[in-house]
Amino acid sequence: MTRLSVNINKIATIRNARGGNNPDLVKVALDCERFGAQGITVHPRPDERHIRYEDVILLKDQISTEFNIEGNPQDRYLDLVLKTIPAQATLVPDAENAITSNAGWDTIGHKDFLKEVISELKSKGIRTSIFVDPDEKMVEGAAEVGTDRIELYTEPYAANYPKDKVAAIKSYKEAAILAQKLGLEINAGHDLSLENLKYFNQEIPGLDEVSIGHALICDALYFGLENTIQLYLRELQ
């Protein structure tokens, strides 16, 4: 079964809108685990507009499932990851002013940089994953920099799924098959939802983990958090 890691950035966004600690980010993370999530994902950004760096430190001491810290591997992010030692670090090439992640790494152009960062993280026992587009050249480049996993950037799949799901999944299947041949494990995330998740999971060979935040939290407004997590887990069976 593909594992579900719940991204709790949106919970932090709601908290930050009013100040204080409501909703309590740590409690929500623990509840997600209690409701069946197999991991917790956070993506702190330099402006701390949702997840704060102090949140990451608090969460690390509380959660018992896999902890995944996403981010652009600049100095502050790397310092945080090396301090907390999560199960997984997911490297994302997002700009500081990006609303959300919108592209994968150029694993060829950034080969030396990625090699250096990944080597340091893996020396501390941290599993590494790098965000990539479903492009076979980028997958080959990912294998060359020494990462453990790739995370397929699924926004284009989600956008095209309602029009033609077979065409939407094609490049992802090709990328996943190549990744397996190269010894890479496979994650996926971005705009996966109850509408498109089951088909993606069925069609992508060797899918280890999906990280879902925005759609899951939106669904929880209607279905409740516990029921929503169970609905997502059902799609992954």
Backbone as CSV, one residue per row, in Angstrom:
resi,resn,N_x,N_y,N_z,CA_x,CA_y,CA_z,C_x,C_y,C_z
1,MET,0.842,-1.205,0.000,0.000,0.000,0.000,0.873,1.249,0.000
2,THR,0.545,2.189,-0.861,1.238,3.469,-0.890,0.960,4.229,0.403
3,ARG,1.986,4.816,0.965,1.859,5.513,2.236,1.338,6.936,2.022
4,LEU,0.548,7.409,2.986,0.001,8.762,2.951,0.710,9.635,3.981
5,SER,1.372,10.681,3.498,1.944,11.694,4.380,1.092,12.951,4.253
6,VAL,0.572,13.430,5.363,-0.304,14.605,5.350,0.533,15.875,5.531
7,ASN,0.414,16.760,4.561,1.089,18.056,4.643,0.208,19.005,5.452
8,ILE,0.735,19.521,6.556,-0.075,20.343,7.470,0.198,21.844,7.333
9,ASN,0.777,22.258,6.209,1.010,23.691,5.990,-0.268,24.522,6.112
10,LYS,-1.374,24.002,5.540,-2.617,24.784,5.546,-3.153,24.981,6.956
11,ILE,-2.903,24.034,7.835,-3.311,24.202,9.228,-2.553,25.374,9.845
12,ALA,-1.266,25.462,9.534,-0.464,26.581,10.045,-0.936,27.909,9.459
13,THR,-1.379,27.899,8.208,-1.891,29.123,7.580,-3.117,29.638,8.331
14,ILE,-4.022,28.729,8.686,-5.217,29.120,9.436,-4.822,29.675,10.800
15,ARG,-3.916,28.995,11.479,-3.448,29.470,12.795,-2.861,30.869,12.697
16,ASN,-2.007,31.069,11.718,-1.301,32.338,11.598,-2.225,33.507,11.248
17,ALA,-3.380,33.206,10.650,-4.300,34.265,10.248,-4.834,35.059,11.428
18,ARG,-4.888,34.421,12.600,-5.429,35.105,13.775,-4.431,35.221,14.920
19,GLY,-3.234,34.683,14.742,-2.294,34.669,15.852,-2.672,33.592,16.851
20,GLY,-1.967,33.518,17.936,-2.276,32.504,18.941,-1.917,31.124,18.454
21,ASN,-2.593,30.124,19.000,-2.260,28.738,18.686,-3.518,27.918,18.419
22,ASN,-4.432,28.501,17.667,-5.666,27.808,17.312,-5.853,27.868,15.795
23,PRO,-5.812,26.720,15.129,-5.660,25.369,15.657,-4.227,25.067,16.107
24,ASP,-4.131,24.140,17.034,-2.844,23.715,17.585,-2.190,22.768,16.582
25,LEU,-1.094,23.211,15.991,-0.454,22.467,14.914,0.012,21.087,15.356
26,VAL,0.600,21.008,16.543,1.097,19.725,17.040,-0.065,18.766,17.275
27,LYS,-1.150,19.266,17.861,-2.317,18.410,18.100,-2.889,17.879,16.787
28,VAL,-2.963,18.740,15.782,-3.482,18.296,14.484,-2.584,17.212,13.894
29,ALA,-1.268,17.390,14.000,-0.338,16.384,13.487,-0.547,15.044,14.197
30,LEU,-0.670,15.103,15.516,-0.889,13.871,16.283,-2.231,13.237,15.944
31,ASP,-3.245,14.065,15.714,-4.552,13.540,15.320,-4.471,12.888,13.940
32,CYS,-3.742,13.494,13.012,-3.581,12.890,11.688,-2.975,11.497,11.811
33,GLU,-1.977,11.365,12.671,-1.369,10.054,12.909,-2.402,9.094,13.500
34,ARG,-3.147,9.578,14.478,-4.146,8.736,15.147,-5.237,8.297,14.179
35,PHE,-5.516,9.139,13.185,-6.564,8.828,12.213,-6.047,7.958,11.062
36,GLY,-4.742,7.630,11.066,-4.234,6.685,10.080,-3.138,7.170,9.162
37,ALA,-2.807,8.453,9.191,-1.727,8.946,8.333,-0.416,8.268,8.707
38,GLN,0.368,7.919,7.711,1.637,7.219,7.951,2.835,8.154,7.946
39,GLY,2.569,9.444,7.798,3.641,10.421,7.835,3.078,11.829,7.942
40,ILE,3.937,12.749,8.358,3.595,14.168,8.437,4.625,14.938,7.620
41,THR,4.128,15.816,6.748,4.993,16.649,5.914,4.823,18.114,6.288
42,VAL,5.940,18.829,6.323,5.923,20.283,6.479,6.843,20.891,5.425
43,HIS,6.530,22.112,5.041,7.357,22.808,4.050,7.576,24.242,4.531
44,PRO,8.523,24.444,5.434,8.794,25.800,5.907,9.426,26.647,4.818
45,ARG,8.966,27.883,4.698,9.558,28.810,3.734,10.230,29.954,4.482
46,PRO,11.150,30.651,3.828,11.929,31.677,4.540,11.090,32.737,5.240
47,ASP,9.911,33.090,4.663,9.086,34.123,5.298,8.182,33.556,6.392
48,GLU,8.210,32.232,6.599,7.429,31.558,7.647,5.945,31.909,7.567
49,ARG,5.433,32.019,6.343,4.033,32.423,6.190,3.043,31.341,6.608
50,HIS,3.513,30.128,6.748,2.656,29.075,7.313,3.464,28.306,8.360
51,ILE,4.187,27.276,7.991,5.015,26.565,8.961,6.167,27.452,9.415
52,ARG,6.314,27.567,10.721,7.448,28.316,11.273,8.579,27.344,11.599
53,TYR,9.774,27.843,11.604,10.923,26.977,11.872,10.817,26.366,13.275
54,GLU,10.267,27.127,14.223,10.108,26.586,15.576,9.067,25.464,15.601
55,ASP,8.087,25.519,14.679,7.106,24.440,14.580,7.792,23.113,14.266
56,VAL,8.755,23.173,13.377,9.440,21.958,12.938,10.138,21.284,14.114
57,ILE,10.765,22.088,14.941,11.475,21.544,16.115,10.491,20.928,17.100
58,LEU,9.357,21.599,17.319,8.338,21.059,18.224,7.748,19.759,17.690
59,LEU,7.477,19.716,16.399,6.879,18.528,15.795,7.803,17.329,15.869
60,LYS,9.085,17.560,15.673,10.035,16.449,15.645,10.005,15.666,16.956
61,ASP,9.775,16.349,18.059,9.768,15.686,19.363,8.448,14.996,19.681
62,GLN,7.432,15.227,18.849,6.095,14.729,19.182,5.592,13.630,18.264
63,ILE,5.841,13.739,16.989,5.225,12.781,16.070,5.981,11.456,16.081
64,SER,5.248,10.387,15.790,5.842,9.049,15.843,5.914,8.378,14.481
65,THR,5.240,8.939,13.489,5.328,8.406,12.131,6.491,9.090,11.411
66,GLU,6.625,8.828,10.116,7.728,9.443,9.370,7.532,10.949,9.233
67,PHE,8.603,11.669,9.509,8.586,13.123,9.408,9.333,13.517,8.148
68,ASN,8.673,14.298,7.285,9.233,14.737,6.014,9.292,16.254,6.001
69,ILE,10.494,16.803,5.845,10.658,18.253,5.784,11.026,18.631,4.357
70,GLU,10.142,19.378,3.697,10.383,19.845,2.342,10.977,21.251,2.372
71,GLY,11.711,21.597,1.319,12.188,22.959,1.216,13.333,23.128,0.243
72,ASN,13.585,24.368,-0.071,14.726,24.728,-0.913,15.983,24.612,-0.060
73,PRO,16.955,23.811,-0.480,18.110,23.526,0.380,19.119,24.659,0.484
74,GLN,18.635,25.808,0.930,19.525,26.909,1.276,19.980,26.722,2.729
75,ASP,20.854,27.613,3.182,21.524,27.402,4.472,20.555,27.214,5.628
76,ARG,19.512,28.050,5.717,18.619,27.979,6.875,17.841,26.659,6.887
77,TYR,17.389,26.237,5.713,16.693,24.954,5.621,17.621,23.814,6.026
78,LEU,18.822,23.814,5.502,19.755,22.727,5.801,20.110,22.695,7.286
79,ASP,20.294,23.867,7.872,20.588,23.922,9.313,19.441,23.287,10.108
80,LEU,18.210,23.591,9.715,17.034,23.061,10.409,16.952,21.541,10.263
81,VAL,17.163,21.046,9.060,17.079,19.608,8.810,18.175,18.858,9.565
82,LEU,19.368,19.406,9.550,20.476,18.745,10.240,20.316,18.808,11.760
83,LYS,19.559,19.777,12.235,19.289,19.873,13.673,18.216,18.879,14.105
84,THR,17.203,18.673,13.259,16.065,17.845,13.657,16.187,16.384,13.200
85,ILE,16.974,16.121,12.163,17.181,14.767,11.637,15.839,14.057,11.380
86,PRO,15.061,14.523,10.393,13.810,13.852,10.056,14.077,12.545,9.319
87,ALA,13.034,11.757,9.138,13.181,10.534,8.349,13.532,10.865,6.905
88,GLN,12.976,11.960,6.414,13.162,12.302,4.999,13.269,13.808,4.814
89,ALA,14.157,14.216,3.931,14.251,15.597,3.476,13.921,15.616,1.990
90,THR,12.934,16.416,1.618,12.542,16.535,0.219,13.004,17.891,-0.297
91,LEU,13.881,17.872,-1.267,14.491,19.099,-1.780,13.661,19.639,-2.939
92,VAL,13.235,20.901,-2.792,12.331,21.532,-3.757,12.946,22.853,-4.213
93,PRO,12.994,23.105,-5.529,13.649,24.323,-6.013,12.720,25.532,-6.079
94,ASP,11.906,25.758,-5.040,10.949,26.854,-5.103,11.604,28.191,-4.781
95,ALA,11.169,29.223,-5.488,11.655,30.573,-5.231,11.040,31.092,-3.933
96,GLU,11.702,32.076,-3.311,11.218,32.596,-2.031,9.820,33.181,-2.141
97,ASN,9.499,33.784,-3.298,8.200,34.448,-3.443,7.145,33.553,-4.085
98,ALA,7.439,32.260,-4.260,6.473,31.349,-4.877,5.318,31.079,-3.919
99,ILE,4.096,31.112,-4.452,2.936,30.794,-3.623,2.983,29.328,-3.212
100,THR,3.359,28.489,-4.158,3.507,27.068,-3.909,4.538,26.519,-4.880
101,SER,4.979,25.301,-4.676,5.982,24.710,-5.563,5.403,24.594,-6.969
102,ASN,6.211,24.918,-7.979,5.656,24.948,-9.334,6.551,24.331,-10.400
103,ALA,7.606,23.638,-9.998,8.481,22.982,-10.976,9.452,22.080,-10.243
104,GLY,9.956,21.093,-10.987,10.967,20.218,-10.421,12.370,20.723,-10.699
105,TRP,13.339,20.008,-10.172,14.747,20.370,-10.349,15.218,20.119,-11.775
106,ASP,16.120,20.977,-12.221,16.961,20.653,-13.366,18.132,19.864,-12.767
107,THR,18.005,18.557,-12.768,18.995,17.718,-12.080,20.322,17.655,-12.831
108,ILE,20.321,18.098,-14.063,21.562,18.147,-14.840,22.292,19.461,-14.567
109,GLY,21.571,20.566,-14.671,22.184,21.871,-14.441,22.632,22.086,-13.004
110,HIS,21.944,21.449,-12.054,22.282,21.603,-10.635,22.957,20.354,-10.067
111,LYS,23.556,19.580,-10.928,24.127,18.294,-10.529,25.115,18.413,-9.380
112,ASP,26.093,19.292,-9.479,27.127,19.394,-8.443,26.540,19.860,-7.115
113,PHE,25.642,20.843,-7.181,25.009,21.356,-5.962,24.204,20.261,-5.267
114,LEU,23.371,19.552,-6.030,22.541,18.508,-5.451,23.383,17.374,-4.874
115,LYS,24.439,17.008,-5.575,25.327,15.956,-5.073,25.877,16.319,-3.698
116,GLU,26.322,17.549,-3.558,26.935,17.992,-2.299,25.912,17.972,-1.167
117,VAL,24.725,18.524,-1.424,23.683,18.592,-0.393,23.218,17.189,0.006
118,ILE,22.955,16.361,-0.980,22.457,15.015,-0.712,23.481,14.194,0.056
119,SER,24.734,14.333,-0.296,25.787,13.608,0.411,25.811,13.987,1.889
120,GLU,25.656,15.277,2.175,25.671,15.727,3.569,24.473,15.182,4.336
121,LEU,23.292,15.229,3.729,22.087,14.738,4.404,22.154,13.232,4.648
122,LYS,22.597,12.504,3.646,22.661,11.050,3.784,23.726,10.627,4.807
123,SER,24.752,11.443,4.982,25.783,11.119,5.976,25.226,11.162,7.392
124,LYS,24.087,11.863,7.565,23.419,11.950,8.867,22.264,10.953,8.981
125,GLY,22.140,10.073,8.009,21.089,9.063,8.054,19.728,9.547,7.605
126,ILE,19.674,10.670,6.898,18.408,11.236,6.428,18.140,10.764,5.000
127,ARG,16.997,10.141,4.789,16.612,9.742,3.432,16.336,10.992,2.608
128,THR,16.814,11.005,1.379,16.636,12.183,0.540,15.690,11.901,-0.614
129,SER,14.889,12.905,-0.939,13.998,12.854,-2.087,14.104,14.205,-2.790
130,ILE,14.107,14.191,-4.102,14.158,15.463,-4.822,12.968,15.583,-5.770
131,PHE,12.415,16.772,-5.808,11.219,17.108,-6.583,11.596,17.175,-8.056
132,VAL,10.942,16.371,-8.897,11.272,16.382,-10.322,10.008,16.355,-11.171
133,ASP,10.113,16.926,-12.360,9.065,16.798,-13.360,9.139,15.394,-13.972
134,PRO,8.054,14.924,-14.574,8.070,13.587,-15.181,8.808,13.597,-16.525
135,ASP,10.097,13.791,-16.432,10.980,13.910,-17.589,12.102,12.883,-17.407
136,GLU,12.253,11.987,-18.342,13.212,10.902,-18.173,14.641,11.410,-17.996
137,LYS,14.986,12.511,-18.661,16.334,13.065,-18.493,16.550,13.552,-17.066
138,MET,15.506,14.152,-16.482,15.631,14.633,-15.112,15.696,13.467,-14.121
139,VAL,15.009,12.383,-14.443,15.075,11.185,-13.603,16.483,10.582,-13.664
140,GLU,17.046,10.513,-14.848,18.421,10.019,-14.984,19.382,10.898,-14.191
141,GLY,19.182,12.213,-14.269,20.023,13.133,-13.510,19.867,12.942,-12.016
142,ALA,18.640,12.619,-11.575,18.393,12.377,-10.154,19.190,11.172,-9.665
143,ALA,19.234,10.129,-10.464,20.005,8.943,-10.081,21.489,9.281,-9.961
144,GLU,21.961,10.156,-10.821,23.383,10.493,-10.831,23.808,11.335,-9.625
145,VAL,22.877,12.070,-9.024,23.258,12.903,-7.876,23.177,12.134,-6.561
146,GLY,22.684,10.894,-6.604,22.743,10.051,-5.414,21.539,10.095,-4.505
147,THR,20.427,10.663,-4.947,19.238,10.711,-4.100,18.654,9.319,-3.897
148,ASP,17.936,9.141,-2.791,17.256,7.877,-2.527,15.948,7.785,-3.308
149,ARG,15.249,8.911,-3.379,13.928,8.944,-3.991,13.773,10.170,-4.883
150,ILE,12.793,10.099,-5.753,12.297,11.284,-6.435,10.859,11.508,-5.982
151,GLU,10.436,12.762,-5.991,9.013,13.071,-5.811,8.512,13.658,-7.115
152,LEU,7.613,12.949,-7.772,7.056,13.413,-9.034,6.110,14.583,-8.777
153,TYR,6.337,15.678,-9.501,5.523,16.887,-9.375,4.241,16.683,-10.187
154,THR,3.115,16.554,-9.494,1.900,16.058,-10.128,0.868,17.126,-10.501
155,GLU,1.201,18.393,-10.413,0.227,19.422,-10.792,-0.220,19.288,-12.251
156,PRO,0.695,19.068,-13.206,0.229,18.895,-14.590,-0.696,17.687,-14.757
157,TYR,-0.406,16.604,-14.043,-1.291,15.442,-14.086,-2.685,15.819,-13.592
158,ALA,-2.743,16.502,-12.446,-4.034,16.874,-11.864,-4.815,17.805,-12.787
159,ALA,-4.111,18.736,-13.438,-4.777,19.686,-14.331,-5.346,19.003,-15.566
160,ASN,-4.660,18.000,-16.071,-5.069,17.343,-17.313,-5.942,16.115,-17.105
161,TYR,-6.008,15.624,-15.870,-6.780,14.414,-15.567,-8.236,14.503,-16.033
162,PRO,-8.955,15.605,-15.778,-10.368,15.646,-16.195,-10.542,15.598,-17.708
163,LYS,-9.534,16.022,-18.462,-9.654,16.058,-19.930,-9.339,14.703,-20.550
164,ASP,-8.234,14.094,-20.100,-7.795,12.823,-20.685,-6.825,12.170,-19.707
165,LYS,-7.345,11.304,-18.865,-6.504,10.747,-17.810,-5.397,9.852,-18.354
166,VAL,-5.636,9.181,-19.462,-4.609,8.317,-20.043,-3.430,9.151,-20.532
167,ALA,-3.722,10.239,-21.217,-2.657,11.135,-21.676,-1.977,11.811,-20.491
168,ALA,-2.758,12.145,-19.469,-2.207,12.852,-18.311,-1.188,12.008,-17.558
169,ILE,-1.394,10.694,-17.529,-0.533,9.819,-16.732,0.682,9.326,-17.510
170,LYS,0.684,9.449,-18.825,1.678,8.794,-19.681,3.115,9.098,-19.277
171,SER,3.474,10.362,-19.179,4.865,10.716,-18.874,5.247,10.300,-17.453
172,TYR,4.271,10.248,-16.547,4.532,9.829,-15.169,4.849,8.333,-15.108
173,LYS,4.122,7.544,-15.873,4.403,6.108,-15.923,5.804,5.860,-16.481
174,GLU,6.136,6.565,-17.538,7.449,6.402,-18.151,8.561,6.791,-17.180
175,ALA,8.356,7.902,-16.477,9.354,8.347,-15.504,9.498,7.358,-14.357
176,ALA,8.372,6.809,-13.900,8.400,5.863,-12.779,9.079,4.553,-13.166
177,ILE,8.796,4.073,-14.355,9.424,2.835,-14.822,10.935,3.013,-14.902
178,LEU,11.373,4.145,-15.431,12.810,4.420,-15.511,13.410,4.547,-14.116
179,ALA,12.717,5.235,-13.217,13.217,5.412,-11.853,13.449,4.058,-11.190
180,GLN,12.511,3.145,-11.364,12.671,1.809,-10.790,13.897,1.102,-11.365
181,LYS,14.090,1.221,-12.663,15.248,0.595,-13.303,16.556,1.158,-12.762
182,LEU,16.530,2.427,-12.389,17.726,3.094,-11.885,17.897,2.944,-10.377
183,GLY,16.976,2.229,-9.734,17.095,1.980,-8.303,16.565,3.083,-7.418
184,LEU,15.753,3.976,-7.982,15.177,5.071,-7.203,13.798,4.700,-6.693
185,GLU,13.500,5.069,-5.449,12.151,4.936,-4.928,11.343,6.151,-5.363
186,ILE,10.009,6.034,-5.281,9.150,7.038,-5.914,8.119,7.598,-4.936
187,ASN,8.117,8.912,-4.798,7.073,9.651,-4.102,6.338,10.509,-5.122
188,ALA,5.236,11.100,-4.710,4.509,12.007,-5.596,3.721,13.004,-4.766
189,GLY,3.486,14.162,-5.345,2.681,15.149,-4.640,2.475,16.423,-5.420
190,HIS,1.396,17.075,-5.153,0.962,18.386,-5.627,-0.353,18.242,-6.385
191,ASP,-1.407,18.720,-5.772,-2.761,18.718,-6.342,-3.356,17.319,-6.517
192,LEU,-2.789,16.323,-5.858,-3.464,15.034,-5.809,-4.693,15.172,-4.916
193,SER,-5.772,14.487,-5.303,-7.048,14.684,-4.616,-7.865,13.399,-4.657
194,LEU,-9.028,13.424,-4.014,-9.910,12.265,-4.055,-10.392,11.982,-5.477
195,GLU,-10.377,12.977,-6.323,-10.809,12.784,-7.708,-9.777,12.000,-8.525
196,ASN,-8.503,12.297,-8.326,-7.485,11.768,-9.248,-6.475,10.813,-8.613
197,LEU,-6.559,10.606,-7.301,-5.525,9.844,-6.594,-5.563,8.353,-6.920
198,LYS,-6.750,7.758,-6.951,-6.843,6.308,-7.142,-6.225,5.891,-8.478
199,TYR,-6.543,6.614,-9.528,-6.010,6.271,-10.847,-4.489,6.432,-10.872
200,PHE,-4.001,7.499,-10.279,-2.549,7.710,-10.242,-1.865,6.556,-9.513
201,ASN,-2.419,6.181,-8.386,-1.832,5.107,-7.586,-1.851,3.770,-8.332
202,GLN,-2.922,3.526,-9.055,-3.045,2.272,-9.798,-2.070,2.210,-10.971
203,GLU,-1.786,3.339,-11.571,-1.022,3.365,-12.821,0.481,3.552,-12.636
204,ILE,0.899,4.048,-11.470,2.321,4.328,-11.265,2.975,3.156,-10.540
205,PRO,3.869,2.441,-11.211,4.511,1.284,-10.568,5.491,1.724,-9.482
206,GLY,5.458,1.013,-8.366,6.434,1.267,-7.314,6.233,2.551,-6.533
207,LEU,5.017,3.075,-6.515,4.767,4.325,-5.793,4.836,4.068,-4.288
208,ASP,5.785,4.708,-3.629,6.009,4.487,-2.193,5.164,5.391,-1.312
209,GLU,5.030,6.678,-1.711,4.427,7.646,-0.794,3.833,8.797,-1.578
210,VAL,2.697,9.293,-1.102,2.153,10.552,-1.613,2.079,11.539,-0.456
211,SER,2.362,12.779,-0.768,2.268,13.866,0.205,1.131,14.770,-0.242
212,ILE,0.110,14.896,0.607,-1.086,15.642,0.220,-1.470,16.604,1.337
213,GLY,-1.697,17.845,0.969,-2.071,18.848,1.953,-3.309,19.630,1.566
214,HIS,-3.202,20.444,0.526,-4.259,21.401,0.195,-5.614,20.718,-0.019
215,ALA,-5.660,19.742,-0.912,-6.944,19.090,-1.205,-7.484,18.365,0.016
216,LEU,-6.611,17.725,0.759,-7.049,16.964,1.928,-7.657,17.886,2.989
217,ILE,-7.018,19.013,3.239,-7.551,19.940,4.247,-8.856,20.561,3.764
218,CYS,-8.964,20.860,2.459,-10.218,21.380,1.919,-11.345,20.349,2.090
219,ASP,-11.050,19.086,1.794,-12.059,18.040,1.964,-12.462,17.887,3.425
220,ALA,-11.512,18.091,4.325,-11.792,17.942,5.753,-12.813,18.971,6.244
221,LEU,-12.936,20.094,5.565,-13.941,21.084,5.939,-15.346,20.513,5.792
222,TYR,-15.521,19.594,4.870,-16.827,19.000,4.618,-16.997,17.643,5.302
223,PHE,-15.944,16.836,5.272,-16.056,15.451,5.735,-15.507,15.224,7.140
224,GLY,-14.780,16.192,7.683,-14.082,15.994,8.944,-12.712,15.390,8.701
225,LEU,-11.756,15.696,9.569,-10.377,15.281,9.331,-10.215,13.768,9.382
226,GLU,-10.801,13.128,10.384,-10.636,11.682,10.504,-11.228,10.955,9.305
227,ASN,-12.433,11.310,8.931,-13.083,10.662,7.804,-12.329,10.930,6.507
228,THR,-11.821,12.136,6.356,-11.091,12.486,5.131,-9.820,11.660,4.991
229,ILE,-9.071,11.524,6.056,-7.849,10.711,5.995,-8.197,9.277,5.633
230,GLN,-9.269,8.752,6.186,-9.686,7.394,5.844,-10.095,7.285,4.373
231,LEU,-10.728,8.328,3.848,-11.105,8.323,2.427,-9.877,8.301,1.527
232,TYR,-8.866,9.059,1.892,-7.616,9.071,1.106,-6.897,7.737,1.213
233,LEU,-6.863,7.171,2.403,-6.216,5.870,2.562,-6.925,4.789,1.732
234,ARG,-8.238,4.893,1.629,-8.995,3.935,0.833,-8.593,4.019,-0.643
235,GLU,-8.340,5.233,-1.117,-7.923,5.397,-2.512,-6.548,4.806,-2.776
236,LEU,-5.760,4.623,-1.730,-4.398,4.128,-1.875,-4.293,2.615,-1.680
237,GLN,-5.370,1.962,-1.371,-5.334,0.508,-1.144,-5.219,-0.238,-2.477
